[in-house]
Amino acid sequence: MMKGVSVGVGLLGLLLACVTTAPTDKNRDWDIYSFHINSTVTSRYATTIITSRVANRIDQSQEIEFHVKIPKNAFISKFKMTIEGQTYDGIVKQKEEAQQQYTQAVSRGQSAGIVSSVGRTLEEFKTSVTVAALSKVTFELTYEELLKRRLGKYELLIHARPMQPVADFKIDVYINELPGINFLDITGGLSTEALANAITKTHASSEAWVHFYPSKEQQSQCESCGEQGLNGDLVIAYDVHRKTSMGDLNEAEGYFVHHFAPSNLPRIPKNVVFIIDRSGSMHGRKMEQTREALLKILGDLAEDDHFALITFDSSVSTWRKELLPANQDNLEAAKSFARHIHERGATNINAAVLEGTAMLNRHPQEGSASLLILLTDGDPTTGETNLEKIHENIKEAIGKKFPLYCLGFGMDVNFDFLEKMALENGGVGRRIYTDSDAALQLQGFYEEVATPLLTDVQMVYLGGANLTQTNFSQYYNGSEIVVAGQIPDNNIEMFTAEVIAISKSNRVMYSDTLPTKEPIEASSDSHIQRLWAYLTVKQLLDKEVQLSGTAKEKVKKEALDLCLKYGFVTPFTSMVVTKPQGEDSQVAHKPKEGKKWLQSSQVDYGSSLHFLNHQVHSLMSRTNYDVGHAVQKSFPDFGMDYLDYNNPLRAHPTKTTVRTTTTTVSPLRRFLLPAVGQALPLCYDIPVALSLRLLIDPNNDLAMNGQLGQSPSAGYQKIVIHYRSDQHIELDTTGITFNDGQNTTYFFWSLKINHETDSVSLILRDKEMDVTIASTRVVIMLYKRNGIKFLWPVLRQRPTGDNIIGLMALPPVAYDEVQGITMKLKIQDKEVDVSRDSAVDLSVRSAPNVACWLMPLQSALLGGLADFTVTQL
């Protein structure tokens, strides 16, 4: 293979599509000469194909990357590359089988990949291929998603950012809905006056077409455009006619789908209990946004609703002992209470939810709908802290009588725990991102459940088989219930659909049959069949979260069989991307929402599909130890003339000779540095055995220092926290010593304690010490890896103020990629040499392996290492 230049070409698609590449000059070495997004929506099931055609314009081979971001709810179902008339297809395999291939590739220092979350709604897929001189490559990716109705509409979001004007740029959307399309709206940043004549919209009864064909000139002239072309989105919103309350029942080739969304029903008064976390980690903007949203939500309650407010930290407080009607006097009193919710203490989720459940159980009202809404940003840290026991307690107390909705605030929350608790109790888990619009996110969720129309909904299908979920605790105005299934032997004459539910105090029933006329022709793999498979897999994934033992394995196998049959990339499967002979295959995995592959205070950063391009240097090994957020870098005993810690491109010997004698090189500890609005974080290396300045908060007279261990596989051997002049916390691998200025207390790591003073909270559980001082919250975890114990600190709540310094206070970095012969990042108007590498994130117990841009130490620290070292702890 010819040694080539690495460039990146990417797309952001459905319903998002985006190309991310770098150079903008007219003499770039490659050209995206065609870029098409084609989306077809039938029965609310969207199939999108993204096709990118790229030409290598130079007389040497170069590596072209294909980079796609897709919705988290979408399943990749096809991928192929076409080079010189030869097509290379992606193959979906069982995850364990693909993982073995992935592991072998990494162990050889070759390419591999992971698909994981990128901010609120996206995941990222990426692969690359070497293209011969003056040749072309076509990438084609297909993915599928069932559009979900929210607040009375379906939305298709298409984002375009080609990073260059493209001569043949097209977005085509075709919508076909048999009930008829009620309305069709187009908004978004690309729906502007400058691009108005590039958008055409046609709406005729049951069909609609949207085309977006901007010229190359227009791609540089819109409000958010420039030399790098388009940068914005189209939002296509629509709804369908509903001629009967029974909804829309369709069949094709032995499969059916039923969309049920009646609106001509009286609203049901609701009994709602809001359970609000006020622990110390909610300090600052989180609590401000929670108060803002709660005030708005209280103002939206109807007068015949009943409500209650519960706040909790180490203890549980109720605004009133019972639910009260939402009249003007009660609402004003509740708003006054909400304005004065202040954060403090630890997190007793178990007691808070049980209290909310008890309040609803004491307040049964015929003809009403009850629900619990929990908002928290952390794990249970006091009271009952065993997660499985909490699940058991809540499930038993609720007893399927009403749903529990769990809202997890931020990226540090244990989302798996919250999601399972919600799913077990008929609700959903939703992550609230700590952005400027967090209050709007909270309000938006409430609006989705604000108007119950039916309770105890049962969907019955005589003559149907292999049905998706058929029982629903509540149906809300503006939403939709979707059920799909099979019709054995395609016997539609014997098929009958019925819906039985409670509307206020009345029992209602709807029924319908399928038309006996000859059905519309469809292939054996029709959109309804794939919709059924998609919905079945989605619900099996939710069910698998709730089960254990043999029942869990049975559900997992059922989901896996469907995924392999229909080619879906899910948490149980992976796609192996095949390449031309002589190049490495790549493996793409899909994560679950709760998995935190990367950590960042910037939620749009999230994490991405990471290809771990390990470069194997001659006679040099790199070993990644499972120590999260830091990774040991050590070298074997080969003679080395030069090793430059500050330049990752030279962090290997310039001359290597095998000798019988050895030269000792100080091993390195790798640290991660989050990025703003980018998929990959930064990383840098620090020699071990140093005493480091971790955090200084002069506003609260708080200092935290740590001693890295001597062993190359160790983290910190000792961490000391000083507060004011008389309070000190010293942690090592054997225990914790706390001096409050008068008394000294010692705790072993094996204990479970909750120790609070006026200004310091210490919570020890599961070998994690949770320390809250003033506005700062730090969790120090005890690890044991390769027989060596060490500590690792994680900053959960950053102290307020602008003069905070220390290694843990380094802010997330904004950067732009600058492609060329060597990879560079543009940071604060300076170009920094980087190389693609990986690290293990220790800020979470699962310690995921993440890709990162390895950069010089001095560039990462914006100064010398001496600014971050101390002579004594």
N, C-alpha and C positions, 0 to 999 in steps of 0.2 A: 504494500500500500504506500502510495506517495505521501510524504510528509506534507500536511496541508495547513491551511489557516482555519481557525475555528470561528464561525459566525453563528448568530442565533436568529431563527425565524420563528415567530410564534403566533398563536391565535387565541382570542378570548371569545368563547361561544356560548350557546343557548342557556338560559337562552341568552348567551353571551359569546362573542367571538372577537379575538384581538391578536394582532401580530406584534410581537415585541422584538425588535432588532435595533441595531444601533446606527451605523453611519448615515448621514443625510446628503453627502456630496454626490454630484452627478457621476463620479467615477467609482462608485462602490463596486466591490468585486462580485456582487451577486444582485439579483433583481427578482422581486416578486412580481411576475408579469401577469398573474391571474389570481384572484382571491374571491371565492364564492361561498356564501352561506345559504343553504337551502333548507327551509324548515316547513314541514307539513304537519298540520294539526287536524286530527280526525277524532271525534268523540272525546275531545280534550286530551288526547294522547299525542304528544309531540315527538317527532323523529327529525333530528337535525343532522345534516351532512355538511361538514366543513371541508372544503377542497382548496389547497394552496399549491400553486405551481411556481417553482423557483428555478432560476437559471444560474449556473456557475459561469461567470463571464470571463474568468481568467484561464490561462493556459497551464494551470496546475490544479490538482485536486484540493478540495477543501471540505470541511465538515459543516453540514447544514443542520440546524436544529429545528424541530417542530414542537411548538410549545402551546398547549391549549388549556384554557381554564373553563370548566363546566360546572353546572349547578351541583350542589351536594346531593340533591335528590335524584339526579340523573344517573343512569347506568351506561357506561361505555359498552357498545355491543359489537363494533367493528373498527378495525384500523388496518390500513394498508399503505405501502409505499410502492410507487412505480418508477423504476429507473431503467432507461434504455429498453423499454418494452417489456421488462421483467417485473412482475408484481410480487411483493413480499407481504404476507398477511400476518397480523397478530393473532395469536391462538390463546383462548381462555382455558386455563387449567385450574385444578384444585390448588388452593393457596399453598398447602404444604409441599406439593410437587414443584410449583413455581418457586417457592421459597428456597428449596434445595438448590435450584439453578441459580437463584439470586446469591445465596451464600457462597456457592462455588465461584461465581464471578467475582465477588468482593474479595474472596481469599486469594484470587489470582491477581488482584489489583485492577480488575476490569470494570466496565460500566454496569450499573444496576440502577433500579429506580423504585420509588415509592410514590403512590398517590396519597395526598393528605389534604387537610382542610386549609383553605386560603381565605381567611376572613369570614364574613357572615354566611355567604351562600355558595362559595366556590371551592372546587378542587382543581388540581392542576395535573395535566398529563404532559409528559415531555419525552422526546426521543431524538436521536440524531443519526445521520448517515453520511458517509463520505461520498461526495459526488465528483466524478471524474472531470477533468478539464473540459470546459466549454460544453458541459452536459446539463441535463435538466432532471428534476425530481418532482413527482407529484405526491403529496400527502393527502390522505382522505380519512377522516375520523367520523364515525357515526355514534350518536348517543341518544337515549330515549328517556322520556319523563312524562308522567301524568300530571298535567297542570292542576293545581289545587285552587278551588274557588275560595276567595277571601273577600269579605265586605262587598259581596255582590258582583264580583268580576274575576275573570282569569287574566293573568298578565304574562306576556311573552317579552322578555328583556333581551335585546340584542345590542351588544357593546362593540364598537369598532375602533381599533387603534393600530393601524397597520405600521406605523413608524416610517412610512414612505407613501407618497401618492402611488396608486396602483392603476395601470392603464385599464385593466379589465376587472373592475370592482363591482360586485353585485350582491345584494341581499334580497332574496325572494322568500316570501312567506305565503303559504296557501292554507286557508282554514276552511274545513268542510264539516258543518254541523247540521244533521238532518232536521232537528227541531226548528232551525232557522236562527239567524244571528240577529240579536236584538239591537246591539250597538257595536260600533268599532271606533276606537279612539287611538290616535298616535301622538305621543308626547316624547319628551326626552331632549337631551342636549343636541341631537342631530336633527331634531324637528324644528329648525329655525328658519327665519326668512331667507337667509343666504342659501339654504339647501332646499327650499320649498319645492322648486321645480324638479328636484332629483327624486322626490317621493311621489309615488302614485298609489292611490287607494281605490279599490273597486269592491263594492258590497252589493251582492245580489242574492236576496233571500237566504239560502242556506250556505252560500259560499262567499269567501272574501279573499282578495289578493292584495298584498302590499309589496311594492317593489322600491328598492332604494338603489339608484344608479347614478352616483355623483361622478362628474368628470374629474380628470386629474387636477384641473384648475380649481374646481369647487372643493376638492379635498384639502386644499391649502388655504381656503378663504373663509371658512366658517369661524364662528366666534372662538371655539376651542381648538381650531386647526392651526397648522403652520407648515414649515418645511418638511416636518415628519408626517404630514398627512392628517387623516381623521383622528379625532380623539373625543369620543362621546358615545351616547347610546340612543337607541330607539326603544320606546316602550309601547307595545301593542296590547291594548286592553279591550276585552270584549265580554259579552255575556250572551246567553241563548234565550229564545222564547221558551216559556213553560206553559203549554196550553192546558195541561191538566195537573192536578196536585200530585198525581202518581209519578210524574216526571217523564224521563226519556229512557225507553227500553229498546235496546238494539241487539241484533243477533247476526252472526256470520259464521258459517262453517262449523256449527256445533258449539260455539261459545257465545255468551251473552254478556252485556254490561248494562247496569241500571244506574242512572244518575237521578237521585232523588233530592229535590230542593224546593219544597213548597214554600210559598211566601204569604198566601192569603189566609193566614192563621192569626188568632189573637196572641199577643205576647204573654208569656207566663211570668208572673212576679217571681223574683229570685231572692234567695237567702244566701248572702255571700259573706264569707269571713276572710279578711285580708290579714295575712300573717307576715309581719315585716321584721327582718333581721336588723337589729340596731347594734350589733357587736362592733368592736373597735375597728375591724377591717373595713367597715362601711364608712369610715371617716372621709370627710371632704366631699368631693364631687358626687360620689355615689349616693350619699345620703341627701345631698341637695336635690339631685335628680329624682330620687325616690319621693321626697316630699312634694316636689313640683308635680309629678305624675299623680300621686295620691290625691292631691287637692283637685286636680282636673277630673279624676275618676269619680270622686265623691260628688262633684257637681253634676255628673251625668247620670247618677242614680235616679230611677223613677220613684215617685212617691209611694207606690205600693210595694217597693222592694224593702227588704229588711237587711241590715248589715251589722258587722262588728269589726273592731280593730284589735289586733293582738301584736304587741311588740315583744321581742325577746333578745336577750344576750345570755348571761349566765342564768338569769331568771326569766320568768314569763310574766308580762303585764298585760292586763286587758283594759281597754278604754272604758267599757261597761261590762257588767257580768253577763248580760243577755244581749241578743240581737234586738235592735231597735228599728222602728219604721224610718224610712228615709224622708222625714218631713223637714221643713226648713230649719226648725230649732235644733233638731238632732244633727243635721248636716253642718250647721255653723259651729256647734260644739265639737264635732268630730274634726273639722278643719282646724280649729284652734289647737286640738290635741296633736294633729299631724304636723303643724308648724313647729312644735316643740319636741319632736322626736330627735334625740341626740344619741350618738354612738358611744358605746362603752362595753367593756367586758368581753366574755367569751361567747360561744355559740351553742345553745341547747335546742337543737332542731326537734328532737324527739318530744320533749315536753310541750313545745309550742304547738306542734301539729296535733298532738293529742288533746290539748286544750281547745283548739279550734274545732276538732271533731266532736268533742263533748258539747260545745255550745250549739252546734247544728243538731246534734241528737236531742238536745233539750228543747229544740225549737221546731218541732215538726209542724208543717202547715200544708194542709191539703190544697192542691191546685197550684203549688209553687215548685220551683227548681232550686236545689241547694248546690253550692260549690265552694270549695276551698282554694284560695290562691296564696301560694307561698313564694316569697321573694327572699333569697339569701345569696351571699357571695362566698360562702366558705363551707368547710367540713364541720360536722359536729365535734366540738372540742370539750364539752362538759356535759354532765348528766350522763345519759346513755350515749356512748360513742361507738358501740359495735354496730356497724352498718347493717348487717343482716338482721340483728335484733330490732333495730329501728324499723326496717321494712316489715318485719313480722308484726310489731306493735301497731303500726299505722294501718296495715291491711286488715288486721283483726278488728280494730276500732271502727274503721269506715264500713266494713262489711258490705261493699258494693252498693251502698245507699246513695252515694253522690261522688262526683269526680274531684280529684285533687290535681291542680295545675301547679307545676314547679318551675319557677323562673330562676335561672342561675345567672347571677350578675358577674360578668367578667370572665377571663380565661383561666383563673386560678381555681375556680369552683370545681368540685368533684361532680362533673356533669353525669357520669355513669350512674352514680348514686341517686341523683335527683330524677334522672330519666326513668330508672327502674321503679322508683317510688311512685312516680306519676302514672306510668303504664299499668302497674299493678292495681291502680285505683281508678281506672277509667279516664285518666286525663292524659296530658302530654307534657313533655319537658321542653322548655324553650330557653335558649341562651340569650341574655341581654348583654349587648356589647357596650363597653364603657367609652362610648363616643359622646360627642356633643349632643346627639339626638337620643340618648338613652331614655329620657323622659317620654319622648314620642314613641319609642319602641314599647315601653310599658303601656302607654295609652292605647297603642295599636293592638296589642294583645287583648287588652280588656274589651275593646270594641268588638273583637271577634266572638266573645262569649257574653256580651252585654244583653242580648235579646234571645232568651230561650223560647222556642216555639213548640217543641215536643219533648217529652221525656219517655223513657222506657221504650225505645224504638226497636221493633222486631221486624226484620225483613225475611219473608218466607217465600221460597221458590219451589213449588211442586213441579217435579220433573227435572229439577236441577241437581247438579253434583259438583263436588270439589269447589265449594263456594268459598269466597273470601269472607271476611268478618260480616256477620249479619245482625248482631245485637249492639245497640249504641245507647248509652245512658241518656244523652241529650242531643238535640239538634238545634242549632242556632241560626238565626236569620242571617242571610248573606253567605252561609257556608253550603256544603253539599255532602251528602252521603253517597258513596260509590260502592257498588257490589258487583262482582263479576263471578262467572262460573261456567261450567260446562253443561251442555244438553246432550245426554247420552243418545247415540244413534241419530242425533239431530232431529229428535222427535218433538218439533215445536207445537204440534197439535195438542200434546198432553202437558204443555208447559204453562204454568200460571204463576204470576207474581202477586204477592200480597204484602202490605205494610200495616202493621198494627202498632199503635202508639197512644200516648196520653197527651191531650191538648187541654191545658188547665185541668179541670176535674172531669173532663169527658174523654171517653175512649173513642178513638177514630180508627177507621180502617179504609184502606184504598186497595184496589186490585186491578189487574190488567193482564192481557194475554198478548202473545206475539202474533203478528199478522200471519195468516196461513198462505199468503201469496209467495211465489218463488222468491227466495232471498237474493239479494244483490251478490253477484259473483265476487268471490274473494279467494285468495290463495290459501293453502293449508296453513300458512304462517301469517294470517291476517292481523290487522292492527288490533282487533278485539282479542284475539288469542294472545298477542304479545302484551296487551294491556292487562289481561287476566294474570299472565305470568309475572309481570312487573309488580302488580298489586299484591299478589300472593307472596312473592319474595319479600317485599317491604314489610308485610305483616308478620311473616315468619321471623324476620330479623328482630322485630319488636318483641315477639313471643320468646325468642331465644334468650333475650336479656333477662326475662322474668323467671326462667326455669333453671333447673340444676340436674345433675346426674344423667340417668338414661333418657329422661324426657327431653332434656336439653340436646343431647346427642341426636335423638330421633328428629327433632325439629331442624337441627343443623343439617342433617343428611338430606331431608326433604328439600330444604332451600338450596343446598349444593347441587342436587340433581337438576333442579329447574335452571339454575344459573348456567350449568354446563350445557344443558339442552338449548337454551336461548342465547348463550354467549354473553351473559351479563357479567361485568366486572363489579364485584361486591366485596364486603369484608371476608367472604368465604372463598373467593376466587381471585385470580390474578391473570393479567394478560402478559404473555411472553411475546415480545416484539422481535420477530425474526428479521435478520439483516442479510445482506449479500455475503457470500462465502468469504471468510477471512476477517469478518468483523464480529464483535461480540453481540449476542442477543441481550435484550434488556427486559426487565420484569416490572410491571406496574401493579401496585396493590391499592385497594380502596380501604380507607380507615372508617372507624365509627366516629360519630360526632364527638364523643367524650374524650377521644384520644388526643393528647396534646403533644404533637410532635415537636413543636417549638414553643418557646415562651417569649412573650413580649407584652409590654404595657400598651402597645398599639395594636388594637384588635384587627385593623385592616391588614396587618402584617401576617397574622395567623401563621400558617405553615404551607408548604407547597409540595409539589411532586419533586422529589430530589433525586437526581442521578449522581451517584457517588463515584466521581471520576478519579479514582485513586491512581496516582502516578507511581509506578514502581521504579525506584532508582537502583542503579547497579550496586549489588552487594549491600543494600541497605534495607532494613525492615522497619515497618511502623506497626505498633501494636495498639489497638484501641481497647482500653479496659472499660468495663461496664460501670463507670463512675459518674455518669450524667454531668451535664453542664461543664465538665472539665474532662479532658482525655489525656492520658499519659502518652508522651511521645518519647520512645527510647530507641537507641541504636545498638546494634551488636558490636562486638569488639573487633572492628576493622580499623585500620589506620586511616585517619582523616586529616587532611591538610588544613581545611577551613570549614567552619560552620557559622553562619550568620543568622542569629535569632531574629534580627529585625527585618529580614527580607525573606519572605516565604519562597520566593523563586530561587533563592540561594540557600535554603535550609536543607541542603544536602551537600555532600563533599564535592568540591571541585576536582579533587583527585582522590582516587581510592585504590589502595594497594593491600592485598591480603598479606598479613604478616603473622608470625607466630607470637609476637609481642602485641600488646593491646594498648589502646589509648582510651582513657575514660572521658566521656562527654556527659556533662550535666543533663539529666533527663528533663523533659519539659512537661508542664501542665497546661492543658488547653482550656481556654475560657470562651464562652459565647457572649456576643454582644448583639442585642436585638436591633432590627432595622425598621425604618418607618416606611410603610406602604410597599414593601418588597417581599418577595417570597423567601429569599435566603437571608439568614442572619450573617453577621461577621464573626470571625473567631481569631484568636491570637494566642501565642504561647508565652508562658512565664516559667523560668527555671524553678525547680522545686526548692524546698528548705528555706524559703524567704519568709520574713515577717511582714505581712501586708496590712496597709491601712484600708479597712473595708468600708467604713461609714463614719462620717463626722457631721453632726448636726449641732452647730454652735447655738442655734436658737433655743434648744432645749438642753444644752450642755450634755450631749450624748456622743459617745465615741465607741467604735467597735473595731477591733483588730484581730487578725488571725495568723497562726503559725502553720505554714505548709509543712507536711511531714518530710522526713529524709528519704523514705522509701519512694521509688518512682511510681508505685501504684497507689499511693496514699493521697488523700485530700488534706484537710486541715487536721492537725493533731491537737490544737488548742485554739479556742476562741474566747476572747475576753470582751465584755461589754461594761463600760463605765457610764454611770448616770449621775449627773450633778457631781458633787465632790465626795460623796460618802456611800454611794450604792454601786455594787459591783457584782457581775455575774461571770463566773469562770466555768467554761465547759471543756472537758477533755473526753477521751474515749471511755473513761471509767465512770464518770458522773458529773454532776453539776453542783457548784457551790454558789450560794446566793447570800450576799452580805447587804442588809438593808440599812446599814449605818449604826445599828445597835446589836443585832443578832446575826449569827451566821448559821445557815441551814444547808445541809448536804443532801442531795437526791441521787440515788442510783438510776441508771437509764431504764432499768426493768420496772420501775414504779409507775403508777398512774396517779398524778397529782394535779391539783388546781389551787395554786397559791397566789393570792392577790393582796396587794397593799393599795394605798391611796393612788399610787402613780405607776405601779408595775404589776403586770399580770403574767404569771408563769403557768403554762398548761403543758403537762408532760403526758404523752400517750404514744404507744406503739413506737418507742424510740425516736420520737420527734418532740423537741422542745419549742413550744409556741410562745414567743416573748412579745408582749405589747408594752411599749413605753411611750407615753404622750401620743403623738400621731403616727408612730413607727411600729410596724409589726414585722418581725423576723421569725422564720421557722428554721431551726437548726436540726438537721437529720443525722442520725448515727448510721453509718453504713459498714458493712463488712464485705470486702471483695478480695478474692485471692488470699484469704486468711488474714488480711490486714484490716483493722478497724480505723475509721477516720470520720471526720465531721464534714458536713457541707451545709452552708447557710443559704437561705433563699429569702429575698426581700419581698414580702407580700404586700406591705403598705409603705410607700415612700414617704418620708417626712416632708412636711410642707416647708416652703421657703426656697429661695433661689441660690443660697450659698451652701448647699449640701455637697460634700465632696467625698471621695473614696472610690474604691474599685466597684463596689456594689451600687454606687450612685451614678455611674456613667449612663448618660441618657441614650435612648435609641438613636441610631444614626440614619440620616437620610442620604441616599446615594443613587447615582445613575450608572448603569453599566456602559463602559466604553469598549467596544469590540475592536480587536486589531490582532496583530501577530502575537502579542501577549495581552492577557486580560487585565484591564484596569477598571477601577471604580472612581467616579468623580464625587468627591466628598468635600463640601465647603469650598467649591471652586478649585480644588486641587485633585490631580490624578494620582491614584495610589495603585501600585502593582499588587495584584492578588493572584491566588491560585485556588481552584476549586478543591475542597477537601471535606472532611467530616469531623464531627465530634459527638460525644454522648451527653445527653442532657440529664443532669443530676437533679434538676429542680423538681422533678416528679419521680415517684418511686419506680415507675415502669422504665425509666432511664432509656428513652428512645434514641436511636442513632439518627442524627440529622446532618444534612449537607450544609456547608457554610463557605463563605469566602475567607480564606486564610490571608491575613494581612500583617504587615510589620507591626511589631509591638508598639513602637513609638507613635505610629499613625493611629492605632486603636486608643491609646491612652492620651493622645493629644499632648504628649510631653514625655519626659523621661521616666523610666521605672523608679528612679529614686524618689519621685513625688508620691509614690504609692507604697513605699516601704517605711517601716518604723524600726527603731533600735530595740525597743522593748514593748511588750504587749500592755 
